[in-house]
Amino acid sequence: MMHINRTDLNLFIVFEAVYSQGGVTRAAETLNLSQPTISHALSRLRERLGDPLFIRQGQKLAPTPMAQKIIAPVRDALKIFERTLVELDGFDPANAAMKFNIGMRSLMESTYLLPLVLLVNESAPRVSVSACPFDRRRLEPTLASGELNAVIDVFMPTSTEVRHEHLGRAPSVVVARRGHPIIDGNLSLDTYLSAEHVLVTSRPDGLGPEDQVLARNGHTRSIRARCQQINTAMRIVVSSNLLLTMSRTFATRANTWFDHQILNTPFDTDGIDTFLYWHNNTDADPANRWLRSLIKATVSETQPEN
């Protein structure tokens, strides 16, 4: 039988970091410890539990079945310890040393992460922020376990255990390069439909939200290219006559590094809503409340005026 008084609880902090980061090197960077220290701690925990916990697969360490079994309760326990200490000490951003993981899509990362990091650095020099991909189908357990502290995304149906707040709505716009042969400051529906388009999406097929609006009115457009990054799409626009339709918030921020035309869509769109999600178990947590306040300030600052 294992007794907690014979186990160094710091070993589980190392275990969680290695599990999350997929290797010793990144875990060491996250915890600000040396690689030998991480390796030694992992070795001690392996001996204590009688399991290798991780097996090397290529450049990463893959968790064993036991590691997969215990990661959730370990994370729950660490979050309880952390929340208890925060409540006892209060949350002081200037002295706090912690890491926040925020779920967001790549197109949102390109707009929201930079101003958020700048805001964090101003008041919390020892706090780090990571933008993380996530599975929408696992939103609740990911937030509940503390794997993610918050999520920024479009509207999603959730259970009562997941709280959400509307951050803002931005209209869609069309991006075209300067010197486009048929577009110069104005865009008609006929021109839009006759042009070819690039779509930013993580899916290999399917329609964008603007395609659904067009379809309701009996129209279709030709999507010539699909990509996952806004910056990639903006570069495609530079080098071609393809048009890009996207949120004005994202287009305005991305266009800082370009000089594209940003035009109103020649048809009515629903606009794109952005929401903030967090779990009910962190609703009153001072650290999470502070993080949410910075996220709301970030999104508010990046919303364009209508």
N, C-alpha and C positions, 0 to 999 in steps of 0.2 A: 504493500500500500504506500502511495506517495503522500507525504505530508507537506503542506504549504510552507511550514516553518523551516523546512530543509531545502527549499527551492528559492533561488534568486529570481525575483519577479522581473528584474531587468532583462533576463534572458528572453522573456516573452515579448518585450519591446523590440528586441533584435529580431526575433522570429517574425513578428508582424512586418517589420521593415523589409526584411529579405523577401517575404512572401509578396508584399505590395510592389517592390521594385524589381523583382525577378533576378536578383544577384547581390553578391556581397559588396561590389564596388559602389553601386548606387545606394545601397542601404547605408554604407559608411558615410557617403556624402549627405544623405538625408539626416542622419543622426549626429553628424559632425564628429565621427569617431574614425579611428584608423581601420584599415582593412584587416590587419592581424587581430585587432580587438573584436571585430565582428566575427571573424572566423573562429576565434577561441570561444566566444560566447555560444555560437551555433554548435560547436563541438560539445560543449558542456551540456547543452539542452538535448542534443542527440543521445548522449550517454544517459542522461536522466530519464528520457522517455523511451529509450531502447528502440529508436527508429531513426533512419537517416534523414527524414523530414524533407529533404530536397535531393534531386538527382539531376546531374548536369545533362542538358539537352542543347547542343549547339552553344550559343553564347549565353543562354539563360539557365537558371536553376528551376526545374519543374517540381512542384510539390508532390509528395507521396500521398497515398490515400489517407494516412493518419493526419498529415498536415492539412489536407482539405477538410478533414472532419473537425479539427480543433480550431481552425482559423476564426470561425464566426464567434464561438464563445470567448476566445482570447480577445478579439476586438471589442466584444461587449464589455468584458471585464476592464480592459484598458480605458474604455470610454467612461465607465463608472468611476474609476480612480481619478481620471482627469477632470471629470465634471465635479466630483467631490472636492478636489483640491482648488478648483477655480471658485467654487461657491464659498469655500472657507477663506480663501485669500482675496476674493474679488478679482475682477479682470482688469489689469493695467496694461494697455497696449504697449506702452513705452518699455515695459520690462518683460512682457510675455515672450516666451520662447516656444513656439509651436508651429505646426504646419496645417494649412487648410487645403483640402482637395475639393475642387469645384467642377462638377460635371457640366460640360458644354460642348456643342458641336464645333467643328473647325471653323465654320463661317462666323460663329459668334465669338470664338476665341480671337480672331483677327481684329475684331472691333472692340471687345470689352476687356481683354486681358491686360493690355498695356496701361490704360488709365487706372485699372484696379490695382495693379502692381505699384504704380506711382503713388496712389493714395495710401496703400499699406506701408510703403517705405517712409512716407512722411511721418506717420505716427507710431509705427511698430517696426523698428529696425531689425528685430530678431524673429519676426514672423515671416514665414514663406508661404507662397501660394502656388498651387499646381492646377492647371487646366487638364481635365481628364476626360477621355471618351467614356461613354456609359451605354448600357442597354436599357432602353425605355421600358422594356418588359420587366426589368428588375429594379425599377425606380425605388419602390418602397423598401425592400430588404437592403439595398445598397445604402440608402440614407439611414435606415434604422441601425445598421451595423457600424456606422461611422466611417465606412469606406469612402463615402462622399459626405461632405459637410453641408453642401447646398448644390442645387442644380439650376442652371439658366437654360430655358428652352421655350418652345412654342407651347400652346395649350395641350395638356394631356389629361384624360380622366384619371382620377386618383381615388384612393380610399380615404376615409376620415383620418387615418393616421398620418397622412402626408398633407402638410399645409402648403398653401400657395398664395402668391400675391401678384397681381397684374402690374407689370413694370412700365408698359407703354405700348403704343401702336405706331407703326410707321407705314406710310403709303409705299406702294411699289413705284419704281422709276425704271427708265430704260437708259442704258449706258451705250454710247457709240463713240468711236474715235473721232478726234478732230480731223478734218479733211475727208470725212466719209463722202463718197461720191454722190449719194442721194439724200443725205441727212445733214442739215445745217441749222440747228436751233429749233426746228419744228419737226414733228413726226405725226403723220396721219395713220389711221388704222390700216389702210390699204398698203402703205409703205411698210408698216410693221409686219403685216402678214406675208408680204412678198419677200421679205428679207430672211436670212438664215440666222440661227441663234445658237448661243452657248448657254448651257444650264449648269448651275452649281448644285450638286447633289451627291450624297454618299451612295445612292442606289444606282445599279447598272442599267435600269430601265424604269419606265413609268413617267408620269407627268409631273410638272411643277404646278404650284398653286395657280399661276396665271393661265396655264393650259386648261385647268378646270373651269376658270371663269370664261375663257374663250369658247370652250365647248358648250357651255350653257347658252351661248349666243350663236351657236352653229358655226364657229370658226376653229381652224387649226393652224398651227405654225410649224415650220421645219426646224427641228433641233439638229444641228450639224455636229455639235461637240458637247460632251459632258465631262465635268471635272469636279474634284472635291474641294478645291481651295479657291477662295475669292481672288487671291493674288494671281493664280494661274489664269482664271477667267479674264481678269483685267489685262493680262499680257496677251491673251488671245485676241482680245478686242483691239489692242494696239496694232497687231500685225495682220489684221484681216478686216473684213466688212461685216463680221458677225455682230449681233446685238446681244446685250446681256440685260435681263430683267431681274431686279432684286430689290430688297428693302432700301429705302432712301438712307436709313441709318448706316447700313453697311457700305452702300455706294459712296456716301460722302466721306467716310473715314478712309476707305480704300483709295479713293481718288486723290488723297493727299500726295501720293507718290506717282500719280499719273496726271494727265490733263484732258480727261475725256469730257465729252458732252454728257450732261445728266438731264434727261428729258422726262416730262410727265408721260405716263402711259396713255396711249390714245383710246383707252377703254376704262370703264370703272372697275376697280379692284377692291377686294375686301380689306386690304391692309394686312400687315403682319404683326401679330401680337407677341409680346415677350413676357414670360412669367418666371418668377423665382419660386423654387420648391425647397422645402426642408421638412425634416421629420418632427412629429409632435414631441418626441422625447428630448429635442434640443430647443424647443420653442422658448423656454425661459432661461436657457444657458447664456450667461453674459457674453462669452466669447463668440457664440454663434450669432447672438443678436448684434454684436459689433460688426461681425462679418457681413451680415445681411444689410446693415445700414450702409456699409461701404459699397456693396453691390448695387443697392438702390441709387446711391449717389452717382455711381459710375454710369449706370444705364440712363439715368436722367440727364447727365451731362452729354451723352452721345446721341440723345434723341434730337433730331432736327426740328426746327420750328416749321409749323405748317403754313 
